[in-house]
Amino acid sequence: MKTLPVSLLLVLFTWTVCAWADRGRQKRAWIIESFTIEEEHPGPFPYILGQIELERSYLVKYHLKGQGVDLEPTGILSIDKEGNVLVHGKVDFENKQGIKVLRLTFEAKDKSTNEVDTRLGVHIQILDINDHAPKFQQSVYEVTVDESHSQGKTVMTVLASDEDDSTTNNGTFDLTIKSVTPTPDNVKFYIQQQKDVNQQQQQFGHVYFNGCLNYEKAQKYTILVEAKDKGEKIQLSNTSTVIINILDKNNNLPEFSGKTGPGKVKERETGVEVLRLQVTDKDTRGSKAWKAKYTIHGDKKEQFKIETDPDTNEGILTVVKQMDYEEQTYQNLSISVQNELPYFSCKVKKQVENAKWEVDVIPQNSGMSVENLYNTIPVTIYVEDVNDPPVFIPPVKHVHIMENIAAGTSLTTFTAKDMDGSHINTFKFVKGEDIDGWITVDAKTGRVSTNKILDRESPFGINSTYRATLYAVDDGVPPLTGTGTLFIHLNDQNDNVPMLEVNTVNMCLDTEPTEANITAVDLDLPPYSSPFHYELLGDVKDKWRVEPTHGTTVSLVKEHSVYSGHHLLQIKISDQQGLSSIQNLSVTVCDCSIAHNCHVRMARMAQMGPAAAWIVVLTVLIFIAMCLMVLLISCNAERKMIEMDDGIGHLIKTNTENPGTDCVGPSSIGIQKTGSSNVNASLKLSTNVNSSHKVTSQTVIHKTREAPQLVFPNQMFIRSIDRSSTRSYRENFKQRSSIRSSAFYGNAAYVSNSLAVIINKKLLALQTRDEEFVVYEPHCYTDEGQAMKNAELDALSIPENDFHPEMLSNLDNRFCQLAIISRPDLMQR
């Protein structure tokens, strides 16, 4: 067995001793030192608060940390090398952090090793002093209470607090009432404290009173409340003002002080003021406690009313129903007065110390009857006699008669009576309201008769009843009038035929039968009216029918074979008694795929908008331009001379109807009316050759819908368009055949060209005008096949200066020969 060296044993022993020594020092670390410090200590600073003592103080150095040193509040505490705790400034018990105890850690470190030898916990308690006075939440409290406020009920609550320690006398205070202004004799105020369970530093003060409040004695109370603490060295206090405003209530009843007015009324007068009653009230003027409310007693017929004057508080008595002197000569009434607010009364009977006083109270809204407390005044109203109007007996009459009775038929007789005993008068009957003049009235007897035949369907009757009024007028001064009313009830007769409600119908064009509703009305009542019987008249088979034939509203059925357009149907409508009428029904059939309403479609088709108007104008202008172009082309066409088979001097037949060349010319030269659709006119152009010969050229104007046309025959013969005038032309030409010769052929081309130029110029001038062509009525010379009384046609002469002999050089020899024969006077020159 081996043994440990002695040196090792010594090491183990030393370690064990040191471990026990360290264990002993760790135990001293749990020791706590306590000190106290008074808040707001005046100094001088620093001063020694206390000393921490150790056994081996010469071997250690001291260190202090925590609240008051390096934690809030910092810089207040420190420790010196002897272990003294020094105070360097004031501490506040009511600090913001709420710190009441400063918690620190004390450490003693070995000087040689700088290790902690001893660690102690140090607690320094802050001691409170009485440095805060109690404080009210508000410096002034104000409240308004009714004077009917009952004693023992809370009037106002104040709140006070003290920031000092509430567990000591410094933070405990009392609330007391120091003064009351004004000093009352009927009320005593007191205050009761109550701690706030949530905040120990706060206390409530409830203000009460004993006795009765009276607005007439004091309208406001000012109370001074004091809060004073119980500090041992010094006691601090504070005050607050409580203002209590008293609201006036009705604790004073109004009393009658007088009355003014005539106190009488004429019979049948209403709305007349007869009396004014005056009252006095000690409550506040203008308040509901002051405003009077009057009540009438003994007015069984409710002939009077009383109202309150808002300014004077007077009671105004007025008559609202007519009074009759013959029934009563006076009326006794009694009038009581009260206020708008219920009456309240409180009177002190006995004052009891530290308890509620004995009071006599009439509470509001308690259901207690106080009518015997209201003031009442008797009133007598006298009735004055005046002239009374006549009275109809009965005032209203109803008469039932059949309509259409003859004029002058007696309906009824009215009776009237003069109710005035002291003013006996006579009276007469006069017709009053009779808007349609149905009745007449006998002025003496009151007999009512019809003035004309009465019609139940008259617009002046309402529900088969006509109303009229009558007057009975006496001869008093002034004359008075009584009114009677007559209701005439008319029984119906079948005196009206059924009529179509609407006599125009629109229907759609369709391959299948279509329907449209038609309705008839009859001013008569059943059984003289609907249902009606409908019957279509005329040729309506397989075209139109009515389904059903009986009823008020039936269907008009159109068969598919009916074409579109307007159709006029006749329909016979009969009432239940067979009285009927035949009505015309206009039916418009149209294609509903284009327009749902045929009338709307027709109206739209009849209207021409601006665009359509411009199109029409443009079309007319284009047509005129085309006509002018045709005119120019046709008139400038080359004309060829017709070879004559016969020799010069032979006449040819001029009534042929061979076609020639048409030229457009004006229609104002000569117009002959014919029976054709076109207007034919013939012109006679003549040139005087000598006293016994005329060269004549005839033309025909065709008046059509488009434009007038002046037609020139190519061989200078008349071409008739209307065959009805051919015979007259032939007869005319036969009579003039002696003066027509072959000379026409010589100058035909020249005359034709010259005349065409003149006519074209005038036609162009007429066509450029804005106005339309003047249409002249044609003149009928004669009918075809009849002899003319005057064979001369209207002549259009060509001036002589239009012919120049030098023109013959450009013409054929035949024209020269014709010129020699026709105008020898010019050819000689």
LONUSE-906351 format. One record per residue (C-alpha): residue in one letter; x, y, z. Coordinates in steps of 0.5 Angstrom, whole numbers, padded with zeros to 4 digits, always signed. Example, Ala and Ser with C-alpha at 12.3 -4.5 7.8 and 13.67 -1.06 7.14 Angstrom:
<atoms>
A+0025-0009+0016
S+0027-0002+0014
</atoms>
This chain:
<atoms>
M+0000+0000+0000
K+0003+0007-0002
T+0002+0013+0002
L+0001+0020+0000
P+0007+0025+0001
V+0007+0030+0007
S+0007+0036+0002
L+0001+0033-0002
L-0003+0033+0005
L-0001+0040+0007
V-0004+0042+0000
L-0011+0038+0001
F-0011+0041+0008
T-0010+0048+0006
W-0015+0048+0000
T-0021+0045+0005
V-0019+0051+0010
C-0020+0056+0004
A-0027+0053+0002
W-0029+0053+0009
A-0027+0060+0009
D-0031+0062+0002
R-0037+0058+0005
G-0037+0063+0011
R-0036+0069+0007
Q-0042+0067+0002
K-0047+0067+0008
R-0045+0074+0010
A-0047+0076+0003
W-0055+0075+0005
I-0054+0080+0011
I-0059+0086+0009
E-0058+0093+0012
S-0063+0098+0013
F-0064+0106+0014
T-0069+0111+0013
I-0069+0118+0010
E-0073+0124+0011
E-0076+0127+0004
E-0074+0134+0003
H-0069+0134+0008
P-0066+0141+0008
G-0058+0139+0009
P-0053+0141+0009
F-0050+0136+0004
P-0047+0131+0004
Y-0049+0129+0011
I-0048+0122+0014
L-0054+0117+0013
G-0051+0111+0017
Q-0045+0106+0017
I-0044+0099+0015
E-0039+0096+0019
L-0034+0090+0018
E-0030+0085+0022
R-0024+0086+0017
S-0025+0093+0015
Y-0017+0094+0014
L-0017+0089+0009
V-0022+0091+0004
K-0025+0097+0000
Y-0032+0099+0000
H-0037+0100-0006
L-0044+0102-0007
K-0049+0101-0013
G-0057+0101-0014
Q-0062+0106-0014
G-0060+0113-0011
V-0053+0112-0014
D-0053+0109-0021
L-0060+0108-0022
E-0066+0113-0021
P-0066+0118-0017
T-0058+0118-0019
G-0053+0122-0015
I-0056+0122-0009
L-0052+0117-0005
S-0045+0115-0004
I-0040+0111+0001
D-0033+0113+0004
K-0027+0109+0005
E-0030+0108+0013
G-0036+0105+0010
N-0041+0111+0012
V-0047+0112+0007
L-0047+0120+0005
V-0053+0123+0002
H-0052+0129-0003
G-0059+0132-0004
K-0066+0132-0003
V-0071+0126-0004
D-0078+0126-0006
F-0083+0122-0003
E-0088+0123-0009
N-0083+0122-0014
K-0086+0121-0021
Q-0083+0114-0021
G-0087+0112-0015
I-0080+0110-0011
K-0082+0109-0003
V-0076+0105-0002
L-0069+0106-0005
R-0066+0099-0006
L-0058+0098-0006
T-0052+0093-0006
F-0046+0094-0002
E-0040+0090-0004
A-0033+0090+0000
K-0027+0087-0004
D-0020+0085-0002
K-0015+0090-0003
S-0010+0085-0005
T-0014+0081-0010
N-0020+0086-0011
E-0025+0080-0010
V-0031+0081-0007
D-0030+0079+0000
T-0037+0081+0003
R-0044+0083-0001
L-0050+0086+0003
G-0057+0088+0001
V-0058+0096+0003
H-0065+0098+0004
I-0067+0106+0005
Q-0074+0108+0006
I-0076+0115+0004
L-0080+0118+0010
D-0086+0122+0008
I-0087+0129+0011
N-0093+0134+0010
D-0091+0138+0004
H-0098+0137+0000
A-0104+0140+0002
P-0111+0137-0001
K-0113+0139-0008
F-0120+0139-0011
Q-0121+0137-0018
Q-0125+0144-0019
S-0124+0150-0016
V-0131+0152-0018
Y-0137+0147-0018
E-0144+0150-0021
V-0151+0146-0021
T-0158+0148-0023
V-0164+0145-0019
D-0171+0145-0018
E-0174+0149-0012
S-0178+0143-0012
H-0172+0139-0010
S-0173+0134-0004
Q-0169+0134+0002
G-0164+0129+0003
K-0163+0128-0004
T-0156+0129-0007
V-0155+0136-0010
M-0148+0136-0012
T-0141+0132-0011
V-0134+0135-0010
L-0128+0131-0011
A-0121+0132-0007
S-0114+0129-0007
D-0108+0129-0003
E-0101+0127-0005
D-0098+0125+0001
D-0098+0118+0004
S-0105+0116+0005
T-0103+0111+0011
T-0101+0117+0015
N-0104+0123+0018
N-0101+0127+0012
G-0105+0124+0007
T-0111+0124+0011
F-0116+0130+0010
D-0123+0132+0012
L-0129+0136+0008
T-0133+0141+0011
I-0137+0147+0009
K-0134+0153+0012
S-0140+0158+0009
V-0147+0159+0005
T-0149+0165+0002
P-0154+0168+0003
T-0156+0165+0010
P-0162+0161+0009
D-0167+0160+0015
N-0171+0155+0011
V-0165+0150+0009
K-0159+0148+0012
F-0153+0145+0007
Y-0149+0139+0009
I-0143+0135+0006
Q-0142+0127+0007
Q-0135+0124+0005
Q-0134+0118+0002
K-0127+0115+0000
D-0125+0113-0007
V-0124+0105-0007
N-0120+0106-0013
Q-0116+0111-0011
Q-0114+0111-0004
Q-0111+0119-0004
Q-0118+0121-0007
Q-0125+0122-0003
F-0132+0124-0005
G-0136+0130-0002
H-0143+0129-0003
V-0147+0136-0002
Y-0154+0135+0001
F-0159+0140+0005
N-0165+0139+0010
G-0171+0144+0009
C-0175+0147+0003
L-0172+0151-0003
N-0175+0157-0005
Y-0174+0161-0011
E-0177+0167-0008
K-0173+0167-0002
A-0166+0166-0006
Q-0165+0164-0013
K-0157+0162-0012
Y-0153+0159-0006
T-0146+0160-0006
I-0142+0155-0001
L-0135+0155+0001
V-0132+0147+0002
E-0126+0146+0005
A-0121+0140+0005
K-0116+0140+0011
D-0111+0134+0012
K-0109+0132+0019
G-0101+0133+0019
E-0097+0132+0026
K-0092+0138+0025
I-0097+0142+0020
Q-0104+0142+0017
L-0105+0144+0010
S-0112+0146+0007
N-0115+0148+0001
T-0122+0150-0001
S-0127+0150-0007
T-0133+0154-0009
V-0140+0150-0010
I-0145+0155-0014
I-0153+0152-0013
N-0158+0156-0018
I-0165+0155-0016
L-0170+0154-0022
D-0177+0157-0020
K-0182+0152-0020
N-0190+0153-0019
N-0190+0154-0012
N-0195+0160-0012
L-0202+0159-0015
P-0205+0165-0019
E-0210+0169-0016
F-0216+0173-0019
S-0215+0181-0019
G-0221+0183-0023
K-0225+0183-0030
T-0226+0188-0036
G-0231+0187-0042
P-0238+0188-0043
G-0241+0182-0041
K-0246+0181-0046
V-0247+0178-0053
K-0252+0179-0058
E-0256+0173-0060
R-0253+0169-0066
E-0246+0173-0065
T-0240+0168-0065
G-0232+0170-0064
V-0234+0176-0060
E-0230+0177-0054
V-0234+0179-0048
L-0230+0179-0042
R-0222+0179-0040
L-0220+0176-0033
Q-0214+0179-0029
V-0209+0175-0025
T-0203+0176-0021
D-0198+0170-0020
K-0191+0171-0015
D-0187+0166-0020
T-0182+0168-0025
R-0186+0172-0030
G-0186+0169-0037
S-0184+0162-0034
K-0189+0156-0034
A-0190+0157-0027
W-0193+0164-0028
K-0197+0163-0035
A-0204+0162-0033
K-0209+0156-0035
Y-0216+0158-0035
T-0222+0153-0034
I-0229+0154-0036
H-0235+0151-0031
G-0242+0150-0033
D-0242+0151-0040
K-0246+0145-0042
K-0247+0147-0049
E-0240+0149-0050
Q-0242+0156-0053
F-0236+0159-0050
K-0228+0159-0050
I-0223+0162-0046
E-0215+0163-0048
T-0209+0166-0044
D-0206+0173-0047
P-0199+0171-0047
D-0197+0178-0046
T-0201+0180-0040
N-0203+0173-0037
E-0211+0175-0038
G-0216+0170-0039
I-0220+0172-0046
L-0227+0169-0046
T-0230+0169-0053
V-0237+0166-0055
V-0236+0161-0060
K-0243+0158-0061
Q-0249+0162-0063
M-0254+0164-0057
D-0261+0165-0058
Y-0265+0170-0054
E-0272+0166-0054
E-0268+0160-0051
Q-0264+0164-0045
T-0263+0171-0044
Y-0257+0170-0040
Q-0251+0164-0038
N-0248+0163-0031
L-0241+0161-0031
S-0235+0160-0026
I-0228+0160-0029
S-0222+0157-0025
V-0215+0159-0026
Q-0208+0155-0025
N-0201+0154-0028
E-0198+0150-0034
L-0194+0147-0029
P-0197+0143-0023
Y-0197+0146-0017
F-0192+0144-0012
S-0191+0147-0004
C-0186+0146+0001
K-0186+0149+0008
V-0182+0147+0014
K-0185+0145+0020
K-0180+0143+0025
Q-0172+0143+0025
V-0169+0137+0027
E-0161+0137+0029
N-0157+0132+0025
A-0163+0129+0022
K-0168+0131+0016
W-0173+0137+0018
E-0180+0136+0019
V-0183+0139+0012
D-0190+0139+0009
V-0190+0138+0002
I-0195+0137-0004
P-0191+0133-0009
Q-0191+0134-0016
N-0195+0128-0020
S-0197+0125-0014
G-0204+0124-0016
M-0206+0128-0011
S-0212+0133-0012
V-0211+0140-0011
E-0217+0143-0015
N-0220+0145-0009
L-0214+0150-0008
Y-0215+0153-0015
N-0218+0160-0015
T-0225+0161-0018
I-0229+0167-0020
P-0237+0167-0022
V-0238+0170-0029
T-0245+0172-0032
I-0246+0173-0039
Y-0252+0176-0042
V-0256+0175-0049
E-0259+0181-0053
D-0265+0180-0057
V-0264+0182-0064
N-0268+0180-0071
D-0268+0173-0072
P-0268+0170-0080
P-0274+0165-0082
V-0272+0158-0081
F-0274+0153-0086
I-0278+0147-0083
P-0275+0142-0085
P-0268+0145-0088
V-0267+0140-0093
K-0272+0136-0097
H-0271+0130-0102
V-0275+0129-0108
H-0275+0123-0113
I-0278+0124-0120
M-0277+0121-0127
E-0272+0125-0132
N-0275+0128-0138
I-0282+0131-0134
A-0285+0137-0137
A-0283+0144-0135
G-0288+0147-0130
T-0288+0140-0126
S-0289+0141-0119
L-0284+0138-0114
T-0285+0140-0107
T-0287+0146-0103
F-0282+0149-0098
T-0285+0152-0091
A-0281+0157-0087
K-0282+0160-0080
D-0280+0167-0077
M-0278+0165-0070
D-0277+0172-0067
G-0282+0173-0062
S-0281+0180-0061
H-0280+0182-0068
I-0285+0179-0072
N-0284+0180-0080
T-0286+0177-0086
F-0282+0174-0091
K-0282+0172-0099
F-0278+0166-0102
V-0273+0167-0107
K-0269+0162-0111
G-0262+0161-0109
E-0256+0157-0112
D-0259+0154-0119
I-0253+0153-0123
D-0257+0150-0129
G-0264+0154-0128
W-0268+0147-0127
I-0273+0150-0122
T-0277+0156-0121
V-0280+0158-0114
D-0286+0162-0112
A-0285+0168-0108
K-0291+0167-0103
T-0292+0160-0102
G-0285+0157-0103
R-0288+0152-0109
V-0282+0149-0113
S-0283+0147-0120
T-0279+0145-0126
N-0277+0150-0130
K-0275+0146-0136
I-0274+0138-0138
L-0270+0135-0133
D-0264+0131-0136
R-0261+0126-0131
E-0255+0125-0136
S-0254+0133-0135
P-0246+0135-0133
F-0249+0139-0127
G-0252+0133-0124
I-0248+0129-0119
N-0250+0121-0118
S-0256+0123-0121
T-0258+0128-0116
Y-0258+0136-0117
R-0258+0141-0112
A-0261+0147-0111
T-0262+0152-0105
L-0268+0157-0103
Y-0268+0163-0099
A-0273+0166-0094
V-0272+0173-0094
D-0276+0177-0088
D-0277+0185-0089
G-0273+0187-0082
V-0268+0192-0082
P-0263+0189-0084
P-0267+0184-0088
L-0265+0177-0085
T-0265+0170-0090
G-0266+0163-0088
T-0263+0158-0093
G-0267+0151-0095
T-0264+0146-0099
L-0267+0142-0105
F-0264+0135-0107
I-0267+0133-0114
H-0266+0125-0115
L-0267+0123-0122
N-0270+0116-0124
D-0267+0114-0131
Q-0270+0113-0138
N-0268+0110-0144
D-0267+0116-0148
N-0259+0115-0150
V-0257+0111-0156
P-0250+0107-0155
M-0245+0111-0158
L-0238+0108-0160
E-0232+0111-0155
V-0227+0111-0161
N-0229+0111-0168
T-0222+0110-0171
V-0219+0103-0171
N-0212+0101-0174
M-0211+0094-0176
C-0205+0090-0179
L-0205+0087-0186
D-0204+0080-0185
T-0205+0073-0188
E-0209+0071-0182
P-0215+0074-0179
T-0213+0080-0174
E-0217+0083-0169
A-0218+0090-0166
N-0223+0092-0160
I-0228+0097-0160
T-0232+0099-0155
A-0239+0103-0154
V-0242+0107-0149
D-0249+0109-0146
L-0250+0115-0142
D-0256+0111-0139
L-0256+0106-0133
P-0258+0099-0133
P-0262+0096-0136
Y-0262+0101-0141
S-0255+0101-0143
S-0250+0095-0144
P-0249+0089-0145
F-0250+0092-0153
H-0251+0088-0159
Y-0247+0089-0165
E-0248+0088-0172
L-0244+0090-0178
L-0248+0093-0184
G-0247+0093-0192
D-0242+0088-0196
V-0238+0085-0190
K-0239+0078-0192
D-0232+0074-0192
K-0229+0081-0190
W-0231+0083-0183
R-0234+0081-0177
V-0236+0082-0170
E-0234+0077-0164
P-0238+0076-0160
T-0244+0080-0162
H-0246+0082-0155
G-0242+0086-0150
T-0239+0092-0148
T-0232+0091-0151
V-0232+0086-0157
S-0227+0085-0163
L-0227+0087-0170
V-0224+0081-0174
K-0221+0083-0181
E-0221+0077-0186
H-0214+0076-0189
S-0218+0078-0196
V-0218+0085-0194
Y-0213+0090-0197
S-0209+0095-0194
G-0212+0102-0194
H-0218+0106-0191
H-0224+0102-0190
L-0231+0106-0188
L-0236+0101-0184
Q-0243+0102-0181
I-0244+0098-0175
K-0251+0098-0171
I-0251+0098-0164
S-0257+0096-0160
D-0258+0097-0152
Q-0261+0092-0148
Q-0268+0095-0150
G-0267+0095-0157
L-0265+0102-0158
S-0260+0103-0163
S-0256+0107-0167
I-0252+0106-0173
Q-0244+0109-0173
N-0239+0110-0178
L-0233+0106-0176
S-0226+0108-0180
V-0221+0102-0180
T-0214+0103-0183
V-0211+0097-0185
C-0203+0098-0186
D-0197+0093-0186
C-0195+0093-0179
S-0188+0091-0180
I-0186+0098-0183
A-0190+0102-0178
H-0194+0100-0172
N-0199+0106-0172
C-0202+0107-0179
H-0203+0114-0177
V-0196+0116-0175
R-0194+0112-0181
M-0198+0117-0186
A-0196+0123-0182
R-0189+0121-0183
M-0190+0120-0191
A-0194+0127-0191
Q-0188+0130-0188
M-0182+0133-0193
G-0176+0134-0189
P-0170+0139-0191
A-0166+0134-0195
A-0172+0131-0199
A-0174+0139-0201
W-0167+0140-0203
I-0167+0133-0207
V-0173+0136-0211
V-0170+0142-0212
L-0164+0139-0215
T-0168+0134-0219
V-0172+0140-0222
L-0166+0144-0224
I-0163+0138-0227
F-0169+0137-0231
I-0169+0144-0234
A-0162+0144-0236
M-0164+0137-0240
C-0170+0141-0243
L-0165+0146-0245
M-0160+0142-0248
V-0166+0138-0252
L-0168+0145-0254
L-0161+0147-0257
I-0160+0141-0260
S-0167+0140-0264
C-0167+0147-0266
N-0160+0147-0269
A-0161+0141-0273
E-0160+0142-0280
R-0167+0143-0284
K-0168+0140-0291
M-0172+0143-0297
I-0178+0139-0299
E-0178+0138-0306
M-0184+0140-0309
D-0187+0136-0315
D-0192+0141-0317
G-0190+0148-0320
I-0189+0154-0317
G-0196+0158-0315
H-0199+0151-0314
L-0202+0150-0307
I-0201+0144-0303
K-0206+0141-0298
T-0204+0144-0291
N-0208+0139-0286
T-0204+0134-0287
E-0202+0131-0280
N-0195+0129-0282
P-0189+0129-0276
G-0185+0135-0276
T-0179+0138-0272
D-0181+0140-0265
C-0178+0146-0262
V-0179+0149-0255
G-0182+0156-0254
P-0186+0160-0249
S-0193+0159-0248
S-0196+0166-0248
I-0197+0167-0256
G-0204+0163-0257
I-0207+0157-0253
Q-0213+0153-0255
K-0216+0149-0250
T-0218+0142-0253
G-0221+0136-0250
S-0215+0132-0249
S-0210+0131-0243
N-0205+0136-0246
V-0207+0143-0248
N-0206+0145-0255
A-0205+0152-0258
S-0204+0154-0264
L-0200+0161-0266
K-0201+0164-0273
L-0195+0168-0275
S-0196+0172-0281
T-0192+0177-0285
N-0196+0182-0290
V-0194+0182-0297
N-0199+0186-0300
S-0206+0189-0298
S-0209+0182-0301
H-0204+0177-0299
K-0201+0174-0292
V-0196+0169-0291
T-0198+0165-0285
S-0194+0160-0281
Q-0198+0156-0275
T-0195+0153-0269
V-0198+0148-0264
I-0196+0149-0256
H-0196+0142-0253
K-0197+0144-0245
T-0195+0137-0241
R-0194+0136-0234
E-0186+0137-0235
A-0186+0144-0239
P-0189+0147-0245
Q-0187+0145-0252
L-0187+0150-0258
V-0188+0145-0264
F-0186+0148-0271
P-0188+0144-0277
N-0182+0142-0282
Q-0186+0144-0288
M-0189+0150-0285
F-0195+0146-0284
I-0200+0146-0278
R-0199+0139-0274
S-0204+0138-0269
I-0203+0134-0263
D-0210+0134-0261
R-0215+0130-0266
S-0221+0134-0263
S-0218+0140-0266
T-0216+0137-0273
R-0223+0139-0277
S-0223+0146-0275
Y-0216+0147-0277
R-0218+0144-0284
E-0224+0148-0285
N-0219+0154-0283
F-0214+0152-0288
K-0219+0151-0294
Q-0222+0158-0293
R-0215+0161-0293
S-0212+0156-0299
S-0213+0162-0304
I-0208+0166-0301
R-0203+0160-0299
S-0198+0159-0305
S-0191+0156-0306
A-0188+0162-0304
F-0188+0159-0297
Y-0183+0155-0299
G-0178+0160-0301
N-0177+0163-0295
A-0179+0158-0290
A-0172+0156-0288
Y-0170+0164-0286
V-0177+0165-0283
S-0176+0158-0279
N-0169+0160-0277
S-0170+0167-0275
L-0176+0165-0271
A-0173+0160-0267
V-0167+0164-0265
I-0172+0169-0262
I-0176+0164-0259
N-0170+0161-0256
K-0168+0167-0253
K-0174+0169-0249
L-0175+0162-0247
L-0168+0162-0244
A-0170+0169-0240
L-0177+0165-0238
Q-0173+0159-0235
T-0168+0163-0231
R-0174+0166-0227
D-0175+0164-0220
E-0182+0164-0221
E-0186+0159-0224
F-0189+0159-0231
V-0196+0163-0232
V-0201+0158-0234
Y-0206+0161-0238
E-0213+0159-0239
P-0214+0156-0246
H-0219+0159-0251
C-0223+0154-0255
Y-0225+0157-0262
T-0229+0151-0264
D-0230+0144-0264
E-0227+0139-0269
G-0232+0138-0275
Q-0236+0145-0274
A-0236+0151-0278
M-0233+0157-0274
K-0236+0164-0274
N-0230+0167-0275
A-0224+0163-0278
E-0219+0168-0276
L-0214+0166-0271
D-0210+0170-0267
A-0204+0173-0271
L-0197+0174-0269
S-0194+0179-0274
I-0187+0179-0276
P-0184+0186-0276
E-0183+0189-0283
N-0176+0191-0281
D-0174+0183-0280
F-0174+0182-0287
H-0168+0184-0291
P-0167+0183-0299
E-0160+0182-0298
M-0161+0175-0295
L-0164+0173-0301
S-0157+0172-0304
N-0156+0166-0300
L-0163+0163-0301
D-0165+0158-0307
N-0168+0161-0313
R-0175+0159-0311
F-0175+0164-0305
C-0173+0169-0309
Q-0179+0168-0313
L-0183+0168-0307
A-0180+0174-0304
I-0182+0178-0311
I-0189+0176-0310
S-0190+0177-0303
R-0186+0183-0302
P-0185+0187-0309
D-0185+0194-0305
L-0178+0191-0302
M-0175+0188-0308
Q-0176+0194-0312
R-0171+0198-0307
</atoms>
